[in-house]
Amino acid sequence: MASTAQSNDPLHVFFFPFMSPGHLSPMIDIARLFASHGTKATILATPQKITRFQTILNRDQHTTNNNNIIDLLVLDFPYSEANLPENYENLDTLPSRNFSCASQYKPHATVSSDTELFLVPGLPHPVYITMSQMPVRFFGNLGLHEFFEKFMEAERDMYGVVSNTFCEIEPEYVKHYEKLVGKKVWPVGLVSLFNTKALDIAERGNRASIDKDQLLEIGLGLESSKASFTWVIRDSYGDGFLLEDFEERVRYRAFVIKGWAPQVLILNHSAVGGFMTHCGWNSVLESVTAGVPLITWPLFAEQFYNENFVLNRLGIRSGIGVKTGLAWGEEENIGVLVDRDHVEEVVTRLMGESEAVQGMRNRVSKLSKLAMAAISKGGSSYVNMVLLIEDLLNLRRDRLSKSE
């Protein structure tokens, strides 16, 4: 009788976000997506992390048409065991980044230099990168080998993968990944589109992180382009790193934001005609959703792969020309990678009316419509969400029946 009662209870899903801002927002949105489908959701997080999404959950709780409240389970962060000062619970707040990651495949083993192109094997389409663009350069010697070994061991026992993407943007890669891991894959994105309230959208933002000398070149290049722009820089830089009268010179066509900026809200403004980004997957998806073409400036991790994808598969970007990735923690000490003249050239080209640019705008506009259709009732992501919940309910039912 007990197992019968349990099988009729609402599905209960727990969420444990990785300690990085880029992983946190999508995970919270997925939890809210589950809750909107009648599933009980509980988020496990440390106190500092909870402060980053608490207000969104509070607004959900006070929405009259939402009876599915998300629970929070507060975890104490083991500061002393991790040898960290108190209140350092996220990667973007760590006082030091001196923490390697083993590559499963080594197609780069035969190249003669860090800048020689090689073919990444086993993908649906030819993808060429260099050693200097590989994620391993980003992680360097951070001592994460044991972490990734445990991560991959846990993946071998997983039931499936929930992915923040949608089938229409990368159908071959969804099928390829499902075949590669031998598990079920449910693309349920773009999960950021679950945010329909203005305040929720406004809280989806980012902070800029790049060397001061490079920022100076960006600023002067933007000024020379004569384009109107919104520019986000680190608040810690304060005033004076640019020419003192820079903001005054561009004040009728520019808005400089120091610190955090509501990225999604800005991207969805009708005046925005392009987005210069480091090509994190969240930013790529947010730009696609807004129907805005990209100027790509990858720095590390998987960003060069993403740049390759939006150029060769989606055709919605103009590259800034960066060829070499960075190690973690070098963002603010890299010097000048792209000078002001090249920034001016790329911005002017993207904001122009050439046939190539119009093609980019048409393609990203179509992708935006496909993204909206995917999350709508009957769309691919909506259907995948329903199928995911049904699969989990069946899995629970099978396990309960075996325990009788």
Secondary structure per residue as TSV (DSSP state, phi and psi in degrees):
chain	resnum	aa	ss	phi	psi
A	1	M	-	360.0	-38.5
A	2	A	H	-64.0	-42.7
A	3	S	H	-68.1	-33.1
A	4	T	H	-64.1	-43.0
A	5	A	H	-64.0	-41.2
A	6	Q	H	-63.6	-38.0
A	7	S	H	-67.9	-19.3
A	8	N	H	-93.7	-8.6
A	9	D	S	-69.6	155.0
A	10	P	-	-60.0	147.3
A	11	L	-	-62.2	136.8
A	12	H	E	-118.1	118.1
A	13	V	E	-117.2	133.1
A	14	F	E	-103.3	143.8
A	15	F	E	-126.0	129.4
A	16	F	-	-125.9	94.6
A	17	P	-	-67.7	141.3
A	18	F	-	-66.1	153.2
A	19	M	S	-80.8	54.4
A	20	S	S	-144.8	134.8
A	21	P	H	-56.0	-36.4
A	22	G	H	-67.0	-20.7
A	23	H	H	-94.7	-25.2
A	24	L	H	-66.6	-53.6
A	25	S	H	-59.4	-47.3
A	26	P	H	-61.3	-37.4
A	27	M	H	-64.7	-41.7
A	28	I	H	-64.6	-41.8
A	29	D	H	-63.1	-37.4
A	30	I	H	-66.7	-39.5
A	31	A	H	-61.2	-42.6
A	32	R	H	-66.7	-34.1
A	33	L	H	-65.0	-44.2
A	34	F	H	-58.4	-47.5
A	35	A	H	-60.7	-36.7
A	36	S	H	-66.7	-18.9
A	37	H	T	-96.3	15.0
A	38	G	T	87.0	9.8
A	39	T	-	-91.8	141.9
A	40	K	E	-77.0	129.7
A	41	A	E	-124.9	137.6
A	42	T	E	-130.9	128.6
A	43	I	E	-103.1	126.9
A	44	L	E	-97.5	123.6
A	45	A	E	-158.6	160.1
A	46	T	-	-84.6	161.3
A	47	P	H	-55.1	-45.8
A	48	Q	H	-63.4	-37.1
A	49	K	H	-68.8	-37.4
A	50	I	H	-61.3	-35.0
A	51	T	T	-61.1	-20.1
A	52	R	T	-81.3	-14.6
A	53	F	T	-136.9	1.7
A	54	Q	H	-58.4	-42.0
A	55	T	H	-64.9	-34.4
A	56	I	H	-65.8	-43.6
A	57	L	H	-65.3	-36.7
A	58	N	H	-62.5	-40.8
A	59	R	H	-65.8	-39.6
A	60	D	H	-59.5	-40.4
A	61	Q	H	-63.6	-30.8
A	62	H	T	-96.2	7.3
A	63	T	-	-81.0	126.0
A	64	T	T	-62.8	-29.8
A	65	N	T	-95.1	14.7
A	66	N	-	-121.2	104.4
A	67	N	-	-98.6	4.3
A	68	N	-	-104.1	93.6
A	69	I	-	-83.2	135.7
A	70	I	-	-88.5	129.3
A	71	D	E	-87.5	153.2
A	72	L	E	-117.4	133.3
A	73	L	E	-115.9	110.2
A	74	V	E	-81.7	127.8
A	75	L	-	-109.3	134.6
A	76	D	-	-76.4	130.5
A	77	F	-	-81.7	129.8
A	78	P	-	-80.6	73.9
A	79	Y	H	-57.5	-49.7
A	80	S	H	-65.3	-41.3
A	81	E	H	-64.6	-33.4
A	82	A	H	-87.8	-1.9
A	83	N	T	58.1	46.5
A	84	L	-	-125.1	150.6
A	85	P	-	-66.9	159.4
A	86	E	T	-62.9	148.9
A	87	N	T	75.8	6.8
A	88	Y	-	-100.4	88.9
A	89	E	-	-115.2	-3.9
A	90	N	S	-131.2	154.7
A	91	L	G	-60.9	-31.6
A	92	D	G	-80.2	-1.5
A	93	T	G	-114.4	1.9
A	94	L	-	-65.0	136.2
A	95	P	S	-70.8	-22.1
A	96	S	-	-144.0	149.1
A	97	R	-	-112.8	26.9
A	98	N	-	-88.3	79.8
A	99	F	-	-92.1	360.0
A	100	S	-	360.0	157.5
A	101	C	-	-109.9	124.4
A	102	A	-	-86.6	133.1
A	103	S	-	-83.0	134.7
A	104	Q	S	-70.2	-38.6
A	105	Y	-	-117.7	150.9
A	106	K	-	-128.9	62.7
A	107	P	G	-69.2	-13.3
A	108	H	G	-87.9	-1.1
A	109	A	G	-63.4	-25.1
A	110	T	G	-99.9	-0.8
A	111	V	-	-75.1	154.4
A	112	S	S	-94.6	-12.8
A	113	S	S	-153.7	166.0
A	114	D	T	-68.2	-16.0
A	115	T	T	-106.3	4.8
A	116	E	-	-82.0	128.5
A	117	L	-	-70.7	143.1
A	118	F	E	-139.9	157.6
A	119	L	E	-84.3	127.2
A	120	V	-	-77.3	118.9
A	121	P	T	-77.4	155.9
A	122	G	T	78.7	11.8
A	123	L	-	-98.0	157.7
A	124	P	S	-61.0	-26.5
A	125	H	S	-132.1	155.9
A	126	P	-	-62.8	127.3
A	127	V	-	-129.4	122.0
A	128	Y	E	-114.7	130.9
A	129	I	E	-138.5	-179.8
A	130	T	-	-118.2	167.0
A	131	M	G	-57.4	-38.2
A	132	S	G	-71.1	-10.2
A	133	Q	G	-103.7	-0.2
A	134	M	S	-77.1	148.3
A	135	P	H	-56.8	-28.8
A	136	V	H	-61.1	-28.4
A	137	R	H	-65.8	-37.1
A	138	F	H	-64.6	-46.2
A	139	F	H	-74.7	-31.5
A	140	G	T	52.7	-134.9
A	141	N	T	-104.7	62.1
A	142	L	S	-91.0	1.3
A	143	G	S	71.1	30.5
A	144	L	-	-99.4	10.9
A	145	H	H	-58.1	-48.4
A	146	E	H	-63.4	-38.3
A	147	F	H	-61.1	-47.1
A	148	F	H	-69.4	-32.1
A	149	E	H	-62.4	-44.9
A	150	K	H	-66.3	-37.6
A	151	F	H	-61.6	-47.5
A	152	M	H	-68.3	-33.8
A	153	E	H	-64.4	-40.8
A	154	A	H	-66.6	-36.5
A	155	E	H	-62.7	-32.0
A	156	R	H	-64.1	-26.1
A	157	D	T	-97.9	3.7
A	158	M	-	-74.7	156.5
A	159	Y	S	-82.7	-35.5
A	160	G	E	-176.3	-174.6
A	161	V	E	-127.9	127.3
A	162	V	E	-98.5	123.5
A	163	S	E	-120.0	136.0
A	164	N	S	-85.4	74.4
A	165	T	S	-154.3	-179.1
A	166	F	-	-136.8	147.9
A	167	C	G	-55.1	-38.2
A	168	E	G	-67.1	-23.2
A	169	I	G	-83.8	-27.1
A	170	E	S	-151.7	59.5
A	171	P	H	-59.5	-40.7
A	172	E	H	-65.7	-35.0
A	173	Y	H	-78.5	-30.2
A	174	V	H	-63.4	-46.5
A	175	K	H	-66.1	-40.1
A	176	H	H	-63.9	-44.0
A	177	Y	H	-65.5	-40.4
A	178	E	H	-60.4	-42.3
A	179	K	H	-68.3	-38.7
A	180	L	H	-65.3	-46.1
A	181	V	H	-86.1	-15.6
A	182	G	T	67.0	25.6
A	183	K	S	-129.3	168.8
A	184	K	E	-73.6	144.8
A	185	V	E	-127.9	128.3
A	186	W	E	-117.5	99.8
A	187	P	E	-75.3	116.3
A	188	V	-	-119.5	11.5
A	189	G	-	-90.0	175.9
A	190	L	-	-88.0	122.0
A	191	V	G	-69.7	-21.9
A	192	S	G	-63.6	-22.5
A	193	L	G	-71.2	-9.5
A	194	F	G	-66.6	-21.3
A	195	N	-	-82.3	105.9
A	196	T	-	-111.6	-18.9
A	197	K	S	-79.2	141.5
A	198	A	H	-57.1	-42.1
A	199	L	H	-66.8	-37.4
A	200	D	H	-64.0	-42.9
A	201	I	H	-64.5	-40.3
A	202	A	H	-65.2	-26.9
A	203	E	T	-83.0	-5.9
A	204	R	-	-87.1	98.0
A	205	G	-	-141.1	-166.9
A	206	N	B	-157.4	165.3
A	207	R	-	-121.4	145.4
A	208	A	-	-85.7	150.4
A	209	S	-	-149.5	106.4
A	210	I	-	-163.7	160.5
A	211	D	-	-59.9	143.8
A	212	K	H	-62.4	-41.0
A	213	D	H	-63.1	-38.8
A	214	Q	H	-67.4	-37.2
A	215	L	H	-61.5	-38.9
A	216	L	H	-60.2	-43.5
A	217	E	H	-65.0	-38.8
A	218	I	H	-63.0	-47.2
A	219	G	H	-60.4	-46.4
A	220	L	H	-69.5	-32.4
A	221	G	H	-67.6	-41.1
A	222	L	H	-62.7	-42.4
A	223	E	H	-61.5	-44.0
A	224	S	H	-68.3	-24.4
A	225	S	H	-69.9	-18.9
A	226	K	T	68.3	6.4
A	227	A	-	-82.0	151.0
A	228	S	-	-76.3	145.4
A	229	F	E	-156.6	155.5
A	230	T	E	-112.0	128.9
A	231	W	E	-127.2	126.6
A	232	V	E	-106.3	126.0
A	233	I	E	-128.8	164.0
A	234	R	-	-63.2	133.8
A	235	D	G	-67.2	-26.1
A	236	S	G	-67.7	-17.7
A	237	Y	G	-73.8	-27.3
A	238	G	-	60.2	-153.1
A	239	D	S	-94.6	156.7
A	240	G	S	98.8	-11.6
A	241	F	S	-75.5	-25.0
A	242	L	S	-94.1	172.7
A	243	L	-	-55.9	138.1
A	244	E	T	-56.9	-31.7
A	245	D	T	-100.9	16.6
A	246	F	H	-58.9	-53.8
A	247	E	H	-62.5	-32.3
A	248	E	H	-68.1	-39.3
A	249	R	H	-66.7	-31.5
A	250	V	T	-108.9	10.8
A	251	R	T	-64.6	-21.3
A	252	Y	T	-86.6	-6.1
A	253	R	T	-139.7	11.1
A	254	A	E	-144.8	155.9
A	255	F	E	-135.6	114.2
A	256	V	E	-100.2	122.9
A	257	I	E	-109.0	125.4
A	258	K	E	-100.9	116.8
A	259	G	S	104.4	-140.1
A	260	W	-	-76.5	144.2
A	261	A	B	-135.9	143.8
A	262	P	-	-77.3	81.4
A	263	Q	H	-57.6	-47.9
A	264	V	H	-64.0	-40.8
A	265	L	H	-62.7	-42.8
A	266	I	H	-64.9	-46.5
A	267	L	H	-59.7	-32.1
A	268	N	T	-86.5	2.7
A	269	H	S	-75.0	139.1
A	270	S	T	-65.1	-19.3
A	271	A	T	-80.2	-13.8
A	272	V	-	-79.0	126.3
A	273	G	-	-115.8	-2.2
A	274	G	-	-170.2	159.5
A	275	F	E	-139.9	115.5
A	276	M	E	-86.5	120.5
A	277	T	E	-140.8	156.1
A	278	H	-	-81.5	-1.3
A	279	C	-	77.8	29.3
A	280	G	-	-64.2	150.4
A	281	W	H	-62.0	-37.8
A	282	N	H	-58.5	-45.2
A	283	S	H	-67.0	-38.1
A	284	V	H	-60.3	-47.4
A	285	L	H	-65.7	-40.1
A	286	E	H	-65.3	-36.4
A	287	S	H	-69.5	-41.2
A	288	V	H	-60.5	-45.2
A	289	T	H	-58.5	-41.1
A	290	A	H	-78.9	-9.3
A	291	G	T	71.9	36.0
A	292	V	-	-115.7	125.1
A	293	P	-	-70.2	163.1
A	294	L	E	-113.7	147.8
A	295	I	E	-106.8	115.1
A	296	T	E	-94.3	134.0
A	297	W	-	-138.1	71.4
A	298	P	-	-68.5	149.7
A	299	L	-	-124.2	-41.3
A	300	F	S	-163.9	-174.0
A	301	A	T	52.9	-132.1
A	302	E	T	-90.3	9.8
A	303	Q	H	-64.5	-32.6
A	304	F	H	-69.6	-34.4
A	305	Y	H	-63.4	-44.7
A	306	N	H	-62.5	-41.2
A	307	E	H	-60.8	-44.2
A	308	N	H	-58.9	-40.6
A	309	F	H	-67.8	-46.2
A	310	V	I	-71.6	-21.2
A	311	L	I	-82.9	-56.1
A	312	N	I	-85.1	-25.3
A	313	R	I	-104.4	-40.4
A	314	L	I	-95.9	-32.2
A	315	G	-	64.0	44.3
A	316	I	-	-126.5	23.8
A	317	R	E	-140.9	158.6
A	318	S	E	-121.0	121.0
A	319	G	E	-80.4	147.1
A	320	I	-	-81.3	-18.9
A	321	G	-	102.8	10.6
A	322	V	-	-72.4	130.7
A	323	K	-	-113.2	-11.5
A	324	T	-	-126.6	133.4
A	325	G	-	-83.9	175.5
A	326	L	-	-116.5	160.7
A	327	A	-	-85.3	153.3
A	328	W	T	-59.9	129.4
A	329	G	T	96.8	-6.7
A	330	E	-	-90.3	-2.1
A	331	E	G	-54.0	-36.5
A	332	E	G	-98.2	11.4
A	333	N	G	-135.7	29.4
A	334	I	-	-94.0	-13.4
A	335	G	-	74.5	-159.9
A	336	V	-	-93.7	117.3
A	337	L	S	-95.4	-32.4
A	338	V	S	-135.0	126.3
A	339	D	-	-84.8	170.1
A	340	R	H	-60.3	-35.3
A	341	D	H	-64.8	-38.7
A	342	H	H	-72.9	-37.4
A	343	V	H	-59.1	-46.9
A	344	E	H	-58.6	-44.5
A	345	E	H	-61.7	-47.5
A	346	V	H	-69.1	-42.5
A	347	V	H	-64.0	-44.9
A	348	T	H	-60.9	-40.1
A	349	R	H	-64.6	-46.5
A	350	L	H	-66.6	-33.5
A	351	M	T	-87.3	6.2
A	352	G	S	-87.9	-168.0
A	353	E	-	-122.5	28.5
A	354	S	-	-67.8	162.7
A	355	E	H	-61.8	-38.7
A	356	A	H	-63.6	-43.0
A	357	V	H	-67.2	-41.8
A	358	Q	H	-61.6	-35.5
A	359	G	H	-63.2	-42.3
A	360	M	H	-60.8	-45.7
A	361	R	H	-64.3	-38.9
A	362	N	H	-65.7	-42.0
A	363	R	H	-67.1	-43.5
A	364	V	H	-70.5	-29.9
A	365	S	H	-64.8	-41.0
A	366	K	H	-65.0	-40.8
A	367	L	H	-63.9	-38.6
A	368	S	H	-59.5	-43.5
A	369	K	H	-65.8	-38.2
A	370	L	H	-65.2	-38.2
A	371	A	H	-63.7	-44.9
A	372	M	H	-63.7	-39.4
A	373	A	H	-67.2	-34.6
A	374	A	H	-63.0	-37.2
A	375	I	H	-89.3	-9.3
A	376	S	S	-73.7	158.8
A	377	K	T	-56.8	125.6
A	378	G	T	93.2	-11.9
A	379	G	S	-74.8	168.1
A	380	S	H	-60.7	-44.4
A	381	S	H	-70.2	-38.4
A	382	Y	H	-61.5	-46.6
A	383	V	H	-63.6	-41.2
A	384	N	H	-62.2	-35.7
A	385	M	H	-65.4	-43.0
A	386	V	H	-62.9	-44.4
A	387	L	H	-65.2	-37.1
A	388	L	H	-60.9	-48.8
A	389	I	H	-62.9	-41.3
A	390	E	H	-61.8	-42.2
A	391	D	H	-62.0	-42.8
A	392	L	H	-67.4	-37.6
A	393	L	H	-64.3	-43.1
A	394	N	H	-64.9	-39.2
A	395	L	H	-62.3	-44.2
A	396	R	H	-63.2	-42.6
A	397	R	H	-61.3	-42.5
A	398	D	H	-64.5	-42.1
A	399	R	H	-67.5	-36.9
A	400	L	H	-67.0	-39.6
A	401	S	H	-66.7	-33.9
A	402	K	H	-73.3	-23.6
A	403	S	H	-84.1	-10.1
A	404	E	-	-71.7	360.0
